[in-house]
Amino acid sequence: MEIVRLRALRGPNLWGRHTMIEALINCTEDECQITNLAGFETRLRARFPQMGPLVAGGHNEPLTLAHALEVVALGLQAAAGCPVTFSRTVQSPEKGTFITVVEYSEEAVGKLAFEHAMRLCQAAREDRMFDLDAALHALNELDEDLRLGPSTGSIVNAAIARNIPFRRMTEGSMVQLGWGSKQKRIQAAETSHTSAIAESIAQDKDLTKTLLYSAGVPVPQGRVVTKLEDALAAAEWIKGPVVVKPRDGNQGKGVAVNLQTVEQITAAFEVAYSISDEVIVERFLPGHDFRLLVVGNELVAAARRDPPYVIGDGQHTIRQLVDVINSDPLRGDGHATSLSKIRLDAIGLATLEEQQMTPESVPPRGVRINLRKNANLSTGGTATDVTDDVHPDMAASAVAAAHMVGLDICGVDVVCDSVYRSLQEQGGGIVEVNAAPGLRMHLSPSYGKGRPVGEAIVRQMFAPGDNGRIPVVAVSGTNGKTTTIRLTAHLIAQTGKRIGMTTTDGVYANGRLIDTGDCSGPRSARNVLGHPDVDAAVLETARGGILREGLGFDRCDVAVITNIGEGDHLGMNFINTSAELAAVKRVIVQNVSAEGTAVLNAADPLVARMARYCTGNVTFFAAQSSAHPVMAKHRAQGHRVIYRENGEIIAAQGTAMFRLPLKDIPLTDGGQISFQVENVMAAVGAAWALDISWEAIGAGLASFVSDADTVPGRFNRFDYKGATLIADYGHNPDAIRALADTIHDMPAKRRSVVISGAGDRRDDDIRRQTRILGNVFDYVVLYEDACQRGRAEGEVVKLLREGLAEAHQVKEIDEIKGEFLAIDTALAKLQPGDICLILVDQVEEALAHIKQRVAEAAA
């Protein structure tokens, strides 16, 4: 057994909506069938008892090593704590080749699970040992490193509950919530609204204290010092226990409290000075340590924090007791767990020394030994929820402190006896204000109930009813995609929205080309949805991107399927039939939102059948009249249909009808170009689904210009010495048939065509192109394009000529080396009244060449 390829499907895909690892697996039939491997399953389960049942997917389908790999890869992730449930294995059309998909929550963890699953299966097959604990530890450790921490995760989960899309921008905690111009960003508990100046103020503890004091918020007296002598002098001035902490610090690092002796202050100063060149010495406020969380204008949570401690049992040392506490799975080294491990560092050792103890001391039974004076969770402390007990005046002081600093999310540290009374009444004070406060003490406190602080933060970022989404139109099919996309974008733009658009020509944002080349995949879609100047997105969603990576979005408002053509990309990636191709392209239909719409070509049976997979609404369109059976039934049921009748495009729902005269739609040449009529209907269906007014739709159709500049390579017309040139990127039999039918109906003295073929098509698909053209055109110029895509030199032209051998209209054939020379050869033989179709390969370069020749002729 061999894993030939691993792919990460990062969005909704052919298999479902989960993120998945897709593996292509090769093995011979004798080696692969588990029934031929005596004792294999028993040995496998002995090494991995937690694995699920081995079950083949189809009726009478034999169990194979690929099925075992699937179950083990899923089971290893689940045993390591990953929330995964879905997996599947299918036999590919090639004998001995299987496709296995396994859900993942973190991509790197999913890939590592496949590696360990492969080794585990090999160990079971060869009856070798396998270290399951080491594999699970590696998976768990990697998952903890990569998954969102509790603070960020709580916000993301709250966003998901609000139907707000999210995208991780880094492997860390930087996350985009929402799309386009409606997006917000978070990093842990910082948001797009968090002011950098406010964050700087919060880091400067002395400036924070000055501002709070000026706002009438109780704070402890203190000074900023840079020398030990000054620190001792400040403590003498305060005349009582002091707190020593770095001026710039976080997570309680370098903070020492309730210091009274010169030795204590000296040791604490050295620690704080190692973190910051400036150290604060301030009055120690007796009482408990509380953290109050302010979001916007609201106190949303509060917790009492207690310093880490151990209780003696008269038998174990302090170090041993700490090890027992740290073995709790809820305690970790970072912020991924609810609690942090206790550290016996310099401050911890000093705290023990004050109690006349060392880590090796054995405290008597029942005696509490404090291991720190400050109570930060990051240093091993615990938290008790007190949200419901906070006095209104204390809550108001916390909100005032946050506003004075300028933070939208703020952790306010308070020291006082209790939260039942105001700070002024009990002589307490605010000792610190924190930007990006940790949320885990409120989400999963050591004692008491957790608080939905993630929801509060999302509520602060997004107004009620705002899900952070912009309208998304996904377009797929065989032909007409680019024109449909550009026209749909033009219609949406009539409403004043800034449009993001992906096509095979590039990526556009607010009218500006930001990327070039074939940009019809998920990466380009994500780029558009991440652009802040985009109010609506129209995305070409190609077969290749869906198979390679899945969709670049979780769901769309409108899915448009233009048609499913014969021979387009068949024979690639195990997609051998039009029905299989339709199954790939309908992924966008399956992921239309419940309130969204699928716009489907009713005249194409493969497309029409996609309606049953749409959870939203369906609009059918067809060039035929409303009598088309699919259209008639759909309309009778009260649904939307779009059709052509008596020189008009008619959009109907029930008895309501909206008429768009074809003479007012330049793209269709008054209805003469039938395939453009279909493209218009598809775009109108999308605009209708987005509730664009008919006035705006009519104006957009009338003002849309289709030329080499706006829609390059899509039926671009030129006048050349009285002859008509038509340049098009049609490159499959269906597109060529539509072009041939249109040009056949156009008056001409002589019809000529310039054509090459893509080498990655099947032989008969290449022949079929010229078989179609040879029955319409009198003169054919064959050329070899810039990239043969795996074909030998001359092989594509030979296949094209074979197709012409079966045609009856063609009278003259030329074979030319090079696209531009082929164009010039055809132009040289044109006469006034002729029509020449040029099927371009290098779109931009060929159009530039044609424009140059037209300009020279005009001069």
N, C-alpha and C positions, 0 to 999 in steps of 0.2 A: 504494500500500500504506500502511495506517495501523494503528498499534498502538492499539487501543481501550482495552485494560485490561491491566495487569500485576498478577499476584498472586504472593505468596510462599507456597508450600506448605511449611510449616515442620516437618511431620511426615509419617509414612506417609500416602499419599493414593491417589486413584483410579488413578494412573499407576504407582505403585511405592512403594518404601520410601525413596527418595532425597528429600532436600530439593530443591525445584525452583522455578523461576520459570515461571509459566503466563501466556502472552500470548494475548490474543484479537485476531486480525488480520483486518482487512477489506481486500479488494481486488476489483476487478471481474475477471471471468473472463479477458477479453482481456488486461488488464494483468498479471494474476497468473501466467499460464502462461509458463514460461521458454522454451518452444518458440516463443512469439510474440515473443521478445526476442532478435533476432539478435546473436550474439557476447557475450551477457551473461555466461555462465559463464566464457568465456575472459578477459574483462575483470576479473571477480571474482577469479579465481585469480591474475591478474597482480598484483593489489593485496594478495592474502592467500594466498601460496603454501602455507602450512601447513594450510589448511582441508581437511577430510575430504571424502569422496565425497558427491555429491548423489544421494540415493536416496529415492524415494517409498515410503511405507509399504505401501500396498495393491496388489493385482494390477491392472495397467493404470491405476493412479492417475497422473495427470499431475504432473510436477514444477512447483512454483509458487515464487513469491518467498517464501512462508511457509517452504517447505522450505529455501531458501537462507538465510533469516534464522536458522532453527534451527541449521544446520550452522555458520554463522559465529559465532553467539553462543556455542556450545559450544567451537568452535575457538579463539576469542579468549581464553577463560578458560584453556584448556589451555596455550596458548602463553605465557600470563602466569604459568604455574606452579601453577595451581589443579588439584587432583586430581578432575576431573570426567570422566564417560564417557557418561552417558545423555542422550538427547534424543529427541523424537518430535513429529510434526506430523500432525494429523487434520483432515479436513473436518467442519465442524459441520453440523447439519441445515439451516442457513440457507446458501443459495448465496452464494459469495464470502466466507464467514466461516470462518476456520481457527483451530484451537487448537494452539498450539505450546508444548511444555514442554521446559525445559532444566535439567539438574542444576546446582546451585551448591554451593560450599563456604562462601562468605560471601554473605549476602543482598544487601548493597549492591553487591558485585562482580558478582553475577549480573545485577542490574538495569542496572548501568553497561555490562555486556557487551551487553545488548540495545540500549542507546542507540548504542553504537559500531557494532554489527552493522547497525542500521538505516541509519546514515550511510554505512557501507561499501557496502551494497547499493545505496543511492541513487547513490553515486559511480560504482559500476560500471555502473549503468543509464544514467547521464548521461555516462559517459566522462570523469569528473573525477578529479583526484588525490585520494589519501587517505593521510594520514600514519599508517601502520601502527605505526611505532616509538613515536610519541607515544601512540597508543591503548593499546598493550601496556604502556608505561611507566606510564600512569595506572592501568591495571588492577592491575599488579603492586604499585605503590605503595600503592593502596587496600587490596589484599589483605594486604600486610605490616603496615599500620596496624591492621587488624581481626582478623587471625587470632591465635590463641593463641600466645604466645611459647614458646620451647623448654622452659622449666621447667614451665609450666602444661600445655603440650601433652603432655609426657612422662607426666605424672600422669594426664591424661584418657585418653590412649591405653592406659595400663596398666589403668585402670578399665574401659574398653571390653573389653579382653581378658578381664577378670574378669566380664563381663556386668553390670557396674554402670552404670545409666543416668546420664546427665549432662545438665545444662542450664546454659547461660551466663546468668548473672544480670545482667551488664552487658556493654558493649562492650569492657571491659577484661579482667582476668584473674580476676574473681570467678566461681567455678563451683560449682554444687551437684552433688554426687555422691550418688546414691541418692534415695529418695523418702520423703516423710512423716516419720514418727518415726525412720526409719533413715537419714536423710540426714546427710551431712557436707558441709562447705564448705571450699574452698581459694581462696587468692589467691596466685598464683605458688607459692612453696614454703612458704607459711604455711597452716595447717589449722585446723579447728574446735578442735583440741586445743592450739593454740599460745596460750600465756598472754600476755595483754597486759602483765602485770607483767614476765614474763621478757623480752619484747621491749624494754621500757623499760630493763631492766638491761643488755641487750646493746648498746643505743645509748649507754649511759653507759660509756665505755671505762675510766674510772678505777674506777668501782664494780665493773665486771666483773673487773678486775685484782685488786682487793682481795679479792673473793670467791674467785677462783681461788687466790690466795696462801694464804688461810685453809684451803683444801681440799688444800694440798700440791701444787698443780699449778705447775710452773715458769713464771714470768713475769718480764719485764724490769723493773728498777727505774725509777722515774720520778716526775714531779710534774705537777700541774695548775696552769697559770699563766694569768693574764689580761693580763699586760703583757710587753712585749718585754724589759724589764730583768730580770723574773723568769725569763723563758725562758733568757736568757743565763746567769743565776745557776744555774739548774737544770743546764744543760749543763756549767758549771764544776764543780758538785757531782758529776756523773756521771763526769767525768774520762775522756772517750773519745767516740767517735762517737755521735751521738744520732739519734733519730727524732722528728720533729715532726708532729703530726696533730690535727685537731679532736676535741674530746671527744665530740661528737655528729656522726657522719658515717657514710657508707656508700659502697660501690663504690670505695673507695680515693681518694675526692675529698679533696684537700688534704693528702695524706700525702706526706712527703718523708723519705728515709732516708739513712743514712750521712753525716750532716752533721758537719763538723768546724770550719769557720771561722765567725767572727762574721757575715760577709756571707751565708753559706749559711743560717745559722739565722735571720737577720733576714728574708731573702726568704721562707723557708718559713713563719715565724710569720705574716707578713702574709697569705699565702694561706690558712692554716688559720684565722686569726682572722676572715677574711671569711665563713667557713662557720659557725663557732661562737664564742661569746664566751669560751669556755674552751678552752684548748689544752693538749695533753699533750706533755711533753718526756720521753722515756724512752731508756734505753740501747739502742743499736743492736746487735742480735745478728747477727754475721756468719754467712753461710751462705746456703742457698737458701730460697725462699719456697714453702711447701707449704699446700695447702688440704685438710683432712680433713673429710669429710661424715659426720655422725652422724645416724642416724634411729632414734629410740627408744633401745634399748640396744645398737645395733650400728653399727660403722664400716662404711659401705657403699661408699665410694669415696675415693680420694685422688689428688691431682694436684700435680706440681711446676709452679709458675708462673714464667715468665721474663719480664722486662721487655721492652718493645718495642725493637727495634734495627734498624739497616740495615747491610749489608756494602758497603763502598765498591768502586767499579769503576774509579776514576781518571778517569771521564768525566762522571758526573752529579752534580748537587748533592744534598745531603741531602733537600731538599724534593722534588726529582724522584724520588729513590729511595723516599721515603715515599708519593708519589702512585702509584708502581708497585705497592707493597704494598697500598695501599688500594683499588686497582682489582680486587683479588681478590673474586669474588662471594661468598666466604665471610665477607667483612668488611662490616659495616653500621654505621649510626649508632646503632641501638638494640640490643635484645636478641633480635631475631628471627633473626639470623644466628649462626653458630657463633663468629665472632670480631668484635671491634669495630675500627673504624678508628683509626689512630694519629693523635693530635692534637698539633700543635706549639703547645701553650699555654704559659703562663708557666713552669710547672714544666719542660716539655720544653725551652724556651729556656734556662732556668737550667742544666739538665743538660748541654746542648750547650756552654754557656759555660764550665763547669768543665773541659770537654775542649778548650777554646780553639777552639771552632767555632761557626758560625752555620748557619741553614738554607740559606744560599747557598754554604757551603763544599763543596768537592769532595774527599771522603776518598780516600786511595790505595786501590788494588786490594787486596781481602782484609782491610782494616782494619774491625773491628767498632765501630760507633758506637752507644752506648746512648742511647736517647731518653727514658728515665725510670729512676728507681731502684726504684720499687715495681712489682710484677708483676701488678696486677689486670687481668683480661681486659677490664673496662670501659674501661681506658685504652689498650688495644691490645696487651696482653701475650698470650703463648701458654701452652698447658697440655700437660703430658706425664703420662699416666696412670701412677701408681706404686702402685695399690691392692694388688697382690699382694706388694709388698715391705715393707709397713709392719710394724714390730716390734710384737709384742703389747703391750709396755709403753707404747709411744707411742699405740697404739689405745686402750688403757685410759685414758690421760691425756686423750685427746680426748673419750671418753664421759663421764668424770668432769667435765670442763669443761662439757659440755652439760647434765648433770644439775644441776651447781651453779647454773647460771644458770636452769635450769628449762625449757629448750627441747626440744620433741619432734623438731624438725628443726633442725640446727645446723651452720653452717660454721665450723670451727675453723682459724684461721690460725696456722701454726707456722713458725718460722725455726730451721733447724738445718743441719748439714752433709749429712745423709742421713736417710732414714727406716728404715735398716737397724738402727739402735740406739735405745735409749731416750733421751728428752730429757735426763735427769739425767746419763747417761753422757757425752754430748757437749756439755753446756752449752748446749743449745738451750732454747727457751721458746715458750709460747703468747702471741702478741702481740695477738690479737683473737678475739672470738666473735661470730658473725653470725646474726641471725634472718633468715628469708626468704633463704637463700643462693641464689645463682645456680647452676643445675644444668648449664648448657650445657658447662662445661669437663669434666664427667664424662660427659655424653651423647655429645659429639663433640669429644674432645680433639684438639689439633693433632697429637699423636703418641701412639701406643698405642691400645688398644681402648676403646670406649665401655662404660659401666656402666649396668645397668638400674635407675637410681635411682628412676624413676617407680614401678616395681613395688615397690620397698622402701617407698616412702611409702604406697602404697595398702595394702600388707600391714600397715603400722603402723596405718592408719585402720580397716580392715575385717578382722575375724577370718577365719580360713580357712573357706570355705564360705558366707560372708556376701556376698551380691551387692547389698546395700543396697536391695533391693526390698521393697515391701509388696504384699499381694494387691490386684490391680486387676481389677474386673469392669466391662466395657463393655457397655452395653445400647442396642440400636437396634431399629428396626421402625416400624410405623405406629401401632398402638394398644397400650395397656397398659404403656407404658414406665415412666411415673411410679410406678404401683402396684408393678410388678415391682421397680423400683429401691428403693423404700422398704421393701418386704417383704424383699428380699435384704439390705439394710443392717441390718434388724431381726434377721434370722437370724444374720448375722455377729456382731452385737453380743452375741448370747447367749454367745459365747466370751470376752467381756471386752474385745474390741478396740474402740478408738475409731474411729469411722467418719467418713470424708469422703464427701460426696455432692453430685453436681450434677444438677439437674433443670431443667425449664422454669419451676419456681417459685423457684429460687434455688440458692445454694451453702451447704452445711452442713458444719461441721467440729466434731467431737466434740459434736454436739447443738446447736450454736449457729449461727444464720443469720448468715453473714458477707457475703452479697451477695444482691441481689434481682433479679427479672426473669427473662427467658429465659436461663438459664445452662447451655445444653446444648452449648456449643462448646468448642474446644480451649483457649481462654484460661482458662476456668473450671476445666477439667481440670488445667491446669498449676498453678493456684492451690491446688487441693486437694493435688496431689502435692508441692507446696512447703511445705505446712503442717506444722509440727513436732508437732502434736497429733493426727495421723492415722495409725492403724495399718493401715487397709484403706480402699480407695476404691471406690465404686460410681458409675459415671459414665454419664450419659445422653449418647449420642453421636449428634447429629442430622445429618441429610443436609446441611443448610446449612453447618455447620462443617467437615465433611469436604471439601466442594467449595471452600469459601472459603480454608481454611488447612491442611487435613489433620488428622491426629489430634494430640492433645495429649500423647501418650505413644508410646514406640517399640514396645511390645508389651503385651499384657494376659494375665492368667492365665485369664480366662473372658470369652467373648463370647456375649451372649444376643441372638438375633433373635426378636422376638415374632411378627411377621407382616409381609407386604408388602401394603398395601391398594391398592385401585383409586382413582385420582384424587387421592391425597395429594401435593400440591405438584407434580403433573405440569404440564408446559408451562413450567417455570421452569429457568433455567440449562441449557438444551438437554436436560433430562431429560423425555422425552415419553412413555415407556412404563413399565409396571411392571417390566419386565425391566431397563431402564436404571436405575431407582430401586434395584432389588435389587443391581445392580453397585456402586452407591455405598455402600449399607449393608453389603455384605459385606466392605468394607475392614477392619472390626474382626475379622472371621473370618480374613482373610488374615494378620492380625498377632497371632494367638494364639501364645503361646510354644510351643515343641516339647513341653513338659510340660503345657501348658494344655488347656483344653476349650472347644469351641463348643457351646452349648446352643441347639438349633434346633427350630423348629416343623415337625414332619414332615407335618402336614396341609396346609401351604402349599407347593406344588411349587417356587415360586421360592426359598423359604427352605431346603427340603430339599436342593436342588441345590447350596447353598453348602458342603455337607460336603466336596466334592472339593477345595475351596480351603483347607481347614484343615490345617496341618502338625501339629497336636496331636490330641487325642482329640475325639470327637463324642458328645454325648448328645442323643437325639431325644425330643421330647415331643409328645403329641397327646391331645385329649379323647376320641378314639375308642379302642376297645379295642386290645389288643396284636396283633389280627389285621390291623391296617393294614399294607399290604405293605412300606412303608419301615421301619416299626417291627419287623415280624417278621424281616425279613432282617438288620437291624442287631443285634437281640438274638441271633439264631442265630449271628452271628459273634462273640459274646461281649462285645458292647458294651452301653452303658447306655441304657435307655429308661424313660420315665415316661408313664403313661397312667391313664385313669379306668376303673374297673370295680367294679360292685356297691357303689356308695356310698363308694368309697375311691379315693385317689390311690395308685398302686402304682409304686414305683421298683424296677426289676429289672435285674439283670446276671447272665446265665447262669441258674443255678438259685436264686440269692440274690434274695429279695424283701423290700422294706420297705413296710409298709402305713400309710397316713395317712388315718384316717376323715374324711370330709368334714364330718360332724356336729361334729367337734372343731376345725373351721377357720371361725371366724366370718366371715371375709372373703367366703366363698362362699355364706353363708346356707344352710348345709347342703347345698351343691351346686346350689342353685336359680339362682345367677347364673353362667351357663356361662363367660362371658368372664373372670370372676374365677378360676374353676377353672384356666383356661389360664395366667393370671398366676401363680397359686400354683405350678403345675408348672414354669414357667420359673425362678422363684426357688428352688424346691427343687433343680432341676438345677444352678444356680450354687452353692448351698450344698454340695451333694454333691461337686461338682468341687473345692471348697476343703477337703474332708475334714472338714467339720463333722459332729459325731456326730448320729445320728438322734434321740437323746434331746433334744439342743439344738434340732434342726429342729422336732420336734413341739412343744416348749415355745414356740418362737418363733411358730409358726403359730397356736397357741392364744391367745397373748397379744397378737397384732397387732390393733390397732384401726384401722379405716378410717372416719374421719369428716372433717368439714370442717376440723378442726384438724390432723390428722396427714397426710391425703392430700386436700388441698383441690381440689375440682372433679373428683373421681373417684368417681362414684356415691355422693354424700353424701345421706343420708336425713334427713328431718325430718317430724315430725307436726304438721299444721296443721288444727285444728278437726275432727279425725277423718279428714282426708284425708292421703295420703302424698305428700310432695314429694321429688323426686330431682333434685339439681343435678349436672350433669356438664359437662366441658369438651369433650366429643366434637364434632369439627368436620370430619369427613370421612365419606364414605359408609359405609366399613367400620365405623367406630365407631358411627355412628348405626344401622346395621343390627343390630349386637350389642345396643345399648341397646333398640331397638324389639322385638327378639325376646325379650329378658328381660322387658320390661314387658308384652308380649303374654301371657306365661305367668303373670303375676301377676294375681290376682283383683281386679277393679275394677268399679265401677258405670259410671264414665265416665273416659276417658283424655284428657288435654290435654297440649299441648306448647308451649313458648315457644322460638322459634328465630330466629336471624339467620344470615348467611353471610359468610365471609371473601371480600373482593373480589379477592384475588390467586389465586383458584381459577378453573378453566375454567368456562364457562357451564354445560355439561352436568353437571359435578361439583356445582355449586350446585343445579341442578334435581333431581338424583338424591337429594339429602338429603331434600327434602320429598316426593318421589315415594315414598320408603321410609316416611316418617313418616305420610303421608296414608293409607296402607293399614293402620295400626294405631291411630291416634289419632282421636278424635271431634272435638276442638276444637283449632285451631292458632292461636297468636298469633305473627305475624311482626313483627319489629322490625329497624330499621337499627342496626348496631353502631357503636361509637365511632370506628372508623377504616375507611373504605371502601377503602383500599389501591388507589387509582387509579380506582375506579369513580365514575360520576356519581351524584348523589343520587337515591335511589329505584330504581336499577338492580338492586341485589342483591335487594331485596324483590320486584321484578317477576319475576326469575328464579325465586325461591322459589315464588311464586304459580303460575307456569307449571308447576312440578313437581307442585303439588297438583292441577292440572287433570287429571292422569292417574291420580289416586288414587281409590279407591272407598269408603274408610271415613270420611273427613273429612266433617263435616256443618256445621261453623261455622268461619269464618276472620275474624280481626281483624288489621288492620295498625296498628301503634303506632309512634310516633317516640320512641325512647329505651328503653334496656334495663330500667331500674327501673320505668318506667311500664308496660312490657309485662308484667313480673312481677306487679305489683299488679293489672293487668287480669285475668290468669289466676287469681290468688288470690281475687279477688272472686266468681268464678263456681264455686268449688269447693264440693262437698258432701261430707259424711262418706261414706267408702268410695271416693272418687275417687282417681285417681293423676295427678299432674302432673309431667312431665319438663321441667326448666328447663335449656336448653343455654346456659350462661353465656358471656359474652365477657370482661368484666372480672372475673376470677375472685375476687380478694380483695374487691373492692367489692360484687359481686353477692352473694357469700356473706354478707357483713356485713349487706346489705339484707334477705336472706331471714331471717337469724337475728333481726334486729330485728322483722320482721313476725311470726315465730313466737312471740317473747317477748311481743309485744303481744297476740296471740291468747290465749296462755296466761294472761295477766294478766286 
